[in-house]
Amino acid sequence: MRLILILILNFGALVLGALLMNGSPASNEWYSELNKAPWTPPGWMFGIAWTVIMITYAFYMDRVIAMVDRDFLPKIYILYALQWVLNVIWNPVFFAWHLPILGAIVIFLLIVVLVSVNIYYSTRNTVNLILLTPYVLWLSVAFSMNLYIVIMN
């Protein structure tokens, strides 16, 4: 039951983020005119990547919640909520408000939240490390693409 709730929350974040970005990237005139990083993947890849990330992160969070001390559980929930909010707000910051510098800061903070607090649970457990890796890798690529836009535009 907990896993299903986390999956709903994860995919809810994606839906809310998409609603707040004022249309799709393909229909966003501002974004289409930007000088994008040469390593920017094709548009169809983003949906696949985020689907895999949200599924693996749901399994990761479910495992962490099951293994964490009861006293630390509120901190895990706060961490998850912070990650959720940062994930959602990047979309309007970047696509609707056209603030790539702030967008880069949001992604950086999201990486810091995931790595600094969750590192304890992923380095001590190989399965957790594997489940968290797609999210951190994708955010690292997204951060580099966002920085490229800041620097080159």
N, C-alpha and C positions, 0 to 999 in steps of 0.2 A: 504494500500500500504506500509506504514512504517513497519508494522508487517512482511510482506512478505520479505522486504529488510533485516530486522534483522534476520529472519529465514535463509535466504540465507547466510548472513555473519556468523551466528553461525555455520551452517553446513559446510560452506566453511572452517572455522577454523579447524573443525574436519578432513575434507578431507586433508587439507594442513598438519596438524600435523601428520596424518597417512603416508602421502607421505614422510615426512622428517624423520620418525623414522626408515627408512631402513628395511622395512619388518614388518610383524606382530609380536606381542610379542610371539605368538606360534612358529614362525620360527626363533626367535632370540636366538641363542645358548648362548650368554652371559646371557641373562635374564633367560633362562630355568635352568641355573646352579646356580642361586642365591638362597640363603637361604631366602625364602619369609615369610612374616608374616603369622601366622596361620589363621588370619582373612581375608586373601586375597580371594576375591570372585572368583568363576569360571570365566573363560574367557568370556563366552557368556553373563555374566551379565554386562560387561563393555559397550557393544553396547546398551543395553536396558537403562542403567543408563544415558549414555551421550545423548541418544535420548530424554529422558524425561527432562534432565537438559537443553538442548538447546531449547526445546519447551517452558518450563516454564520460562527460562531466557529471551526468546524473548518476551513473554507476559509481563514479569516484565519490561523490558526496554521500551517497547511500552507504558506502563502505566506511567512510570517515565517521559519519554519525553513529554507525553501529560500533565502532571501535574506540570512540573518544570517551574520556572520563565524563561522568555526568556534570561535574563542576565546570568543565570546559565547554560543554554543549552550547550555552548561550553565546559564547564567543564564536563558535562555528556558525551559528545562525546569523550573527551580525556580519561575519565575513561573507557568508553566502549572499546576504541582502546587499552588502556593499558591492560585491561583484556584480550582482544582478542590476543594480542601479547604474553603475558605471557602464555596463554593457549596453543598457537601453539608451542612456543619454548620449552616447557617442553619435548615434544616427542623426538626431536633430542638430547637434553641435556641428557636425561636419556637413551633412547634406542640405539641411534646411536653413541653418544660420550662417553657413559658409565660413566657419572659423577653424581652419585646419591646424593652427597652432594650439588652440584649446583642445581640438580633437586629439592631437598627439599627446598632450598632457593627460587626457582621459585614458587613452590606451596605456600610456606608461604607468599610470596609477593602477589600472586594472592588472597589468603584469606584476607590479609590486605586490598587490594584494594576493594574487594567486601564488606567487613564488614564495614570498617571505613568510606567510602564515601557513600555507599548505605544505611547505617543503618538509616539515617534520613528518607528515603523514605519507608523503610520497617517497622519501628517501629510505624509509624503514620498511617499505613494502613494495616489492617489484610490480605487483598488479596495479597498485595505486599510481605508481610512477608512470606506467604505460597508459593508464586511463587519463592522467592529467596532461601528459605530453602533447597531444594534439592541440589542446586549447592554448597552451603556452607558446608552442611553435607558431600557430596561426596568428596569435596576437603579436608575436615578434615580427612576422612578415608584414602584418597590417601596420605596425608601428613604423617599420622602415618605409612602407609605401606612403604613409601619412607624412613622414619627415621629408621624403622626396618632394612631395607636393608643396610643403612649406618652403623648401629651399629653392625649387625650380620654377615657382610661379610668382 
